[in-house]
Amino acid sequence: GRPDTRSVMWFPGFLTFPSPAKIVQASCGPYHTACVAEDGACYTWGEGSFLALGHGERKCEPAPRVIETFKRDRRVVLRVACGVWHTAAVVADVSSGILRVPVSSPNAGQAQDAIDGEVFTWGDGDTGKLGIAGVEEAAVPTRTSGQLGCPGSEVCDVRCGQHHTLALSAKGDVWLAGCVGKVDNSMRNKVFTRMIDFETGSVHAIASGENHVLAATRDGRVYSWGVGKNGVLGLGKNDRNQATPQEIAQLRGRIVLNLACGPSTSACVVRAVQMTRKEKANVSRRLVHTLSVHHGRPSGANYPSNSARAGVVERTNTSS
């Protein structure tokens, strides 16, 4: 986004936009970036070879460029997501009365009540990830086929991977186009299909890496599926690929504040819970054991008693 500098930026810097813009949400793919302004304009820049920028041409863009299709059709973009070679957005008509696009909230489920739109996609359509029937690529933002491309579909979030696009409705339903990680090509969806693995209205947050997905439900459960290499799915020693959602047992009952996925990593922020004195002592013992194993126990070192260690944990927990 800085055409006056080298292609690699080692430190944060200001971006140059064609006109003043207050950015409320951004998404980064491996080769391109997209962001949404408060007025509903959508900007993209980066690698354009596979049409992921949505400008109707395969030219690369060194700086943010507004997608004219939305402006011409009088549409506002509410959320945008970058995949590897494609992009998706939640879009609403200007007539919907949206004056300001809400800022993306760091907490799962928040600020989504104000998001209600249809799904548009563009770029490479391999595996059907665009969700547009009979289309292998789209040079400009295109309305998806089926229910999610129609007014009133109430989509509040969208996420992209290398071979899939995931959408979440305000009602709590998850919709999928493509195939997560190409784990099971027999389950490939060329149009958005509601995932029946989840009860109707049960999901409140989603996140996507390149080849895996996370979903959190309203009853305190977190699920993962896709390519399981290097423990990215959080299922313990079972790092096999998973074609369908699998519950992460260690997170059952926790209130999820945020989900996040990198290309091959996963993270989940949960609300803190008050531990019992016994639980605190166990945590302290495990911590001391870990330190002694990895760093060696210095000779003559005096370690605190279990009760003292529990007190340290308690003070840390209270201050947080």
C-alpha positions, -999 to +999 in steps of 0.1 A: +000+000+000+030+023-003+040+027-040+068+051-031+087+025-010+102-009-014+080-039-017+090-051+018+081-030+048+100-038+080+081-014+102+045-001+103+037+028+080+008+049+068-012+037+038-020+060+009-057+060+000-072+077-031-094+098-008-097+103+030-111+071+045-119+059+080-112+022+080-134+000+103-123-035+092-094-051+073-084-086+061-051-100+049-044-129+026-010-142+016-009-121-015-035-093-012-053-072+013-088-057+016-104-032+039-138-016+045-143+021+052-170+036+074-189+048+044-191+012+030-164+016+003-141-015-002-104-011-011-081-039-023-044-041-032-017-066-038-014-095-063-041-094-090-031-124-112-061-145-101-086-116-100-088-115-062-087-077-062-121-074-079-111-046-103-119-066-135-083-071-145-053-091-135-031-062-128-014-059-094-021-028-073+007-014-051-017+009-032-054+007-020-078+010-048-116+013-044-138-014-060-159+006-084-185-022-088-200-016-054-201+022-059-217+019-093-244-005-081-251+016-050-240-010-025-222-007+008-197-033+020-201-044+057-174-070+060-146-084+037-124-115+039-094-125+019-086-160+009-055-171-009-067-164-044-102-151-039-122-126-018-156-125-002-178-097+013-210-091+031-228-065+012-260-044+016-280-021-007-278+016+000-315+016+004-311-005+036-305+028+054-270+019+067-253+053+074-221+040+090-205+006+089-199-006+125-163-011+136-152-047+137-153-059+174-125-080+189-152-099+209-169-127+191-206-120+184-204-083+192-212-056+166-227-084+144-262-074+153-258-044+130-245-066+101-271-079+078-263-085+041-258-108+012-226-125+001-206-114-029-174-132-040-147-127-067-114-142-079-104-178-085-133-203-081-115-236-079-134-262-058-165-241-060-154-217-032-170-187-048-204-202-043-216-191-077-231-219-098-213-227-130-186-200-124-149-209-122-136-173-117-151-139-113-133-107-123-155-084-103-177-088-072-206-112-080-237-121-061-235-157-049-261-183-059-289-194-037-302-180-004-270-161+007-271-140-024-306-128-018-318-098+002-328-108+037-302-136+040-290-118+072-253-128+068-232-112+095-197-126+089-177-142+062-143-160+062-121-174+034-095-202+032-076-216+003-104-238-010-135-226+008-156-197+019-175-198+052-205-176+061-223-170+094-259-158+095-272-135+123-295-164+133-265-186+140-263-209+110-230-217+092-229-219+054-200-234+034-189-232-003-160-252-015-142-278+005-121-271+037-086-282+030-097-305+002-099-331+030-128-349+013-136-338-022-169-358-021-181-331+003-174-302-021-201-276-023-203-255-054-230-233-040-234-222-003-249-250+017-260-248+053-239-271+075-262-296+092-234-306+116-246-277+138-280-273+153-300-245+137-291-212+152-264-226+175-232-209+162-221-174+172-185-171+159-163-185+131-127-182+120-107-196+091-071-205+083-060-215+049-070-251+053-089-253+086-118-237+104-130-230+139-166-224+151-179-216+185-214-224+196-237-205+220-237-234+245-199-232+252-184-255+226-156-250+201-153-271+170-125-275+144-121-293+111-099-294+080-062-302+077-049-313+111-011-312+105+010-300+135-020-299+159-037-270+143-071-284+151-065-286+188-075-322+191-045-334+211-023-361+196-050-368+170-036-346+143-053-364+114-074-344+089-110-340+098-137-337+071-164-327+096-165-305+128-149-321+158-153-307+193-123-295+212-129-311+245-106-289+266-127-258+257-161-272+266-181-249+288-159-219+283-173-186+271-155-177+239-145-140+235-126-144+202-115-169+177-085-165+153-067-186+128-034-181+110-024-201+079-015-231+101-023-220+137-054-215+159-061-194+189-091-189+212-097-162+238-120-174+266-134-156+296-113-162+328-128-185+355-120-185+392-099-215+400-102-234+433-072-235+457-065-271+446-065-262+409-041-233+415-017-256+434-018-281+405-011-253+380+019-241+401+033-276+404+031-282+367+048-248+360+077-256+384+081-291+369+081-276+334+108-251+343+130-276+360+127-300+330+135-274+303+159-252+322+174-274+349+169-270+386+197-249+400+215-266+429+206-251+463+176-232+449+147-226+473+113-231+457+082-218+474+057-241+491+025-252+474+005-227+494+029-198+485+028-208+448-010-209+449-009-174+465+011-161+435-014-175+411-043-161+431-029-126+431-022-128+393-057-140+387-072-113+408-054-085+392-065-096+358 
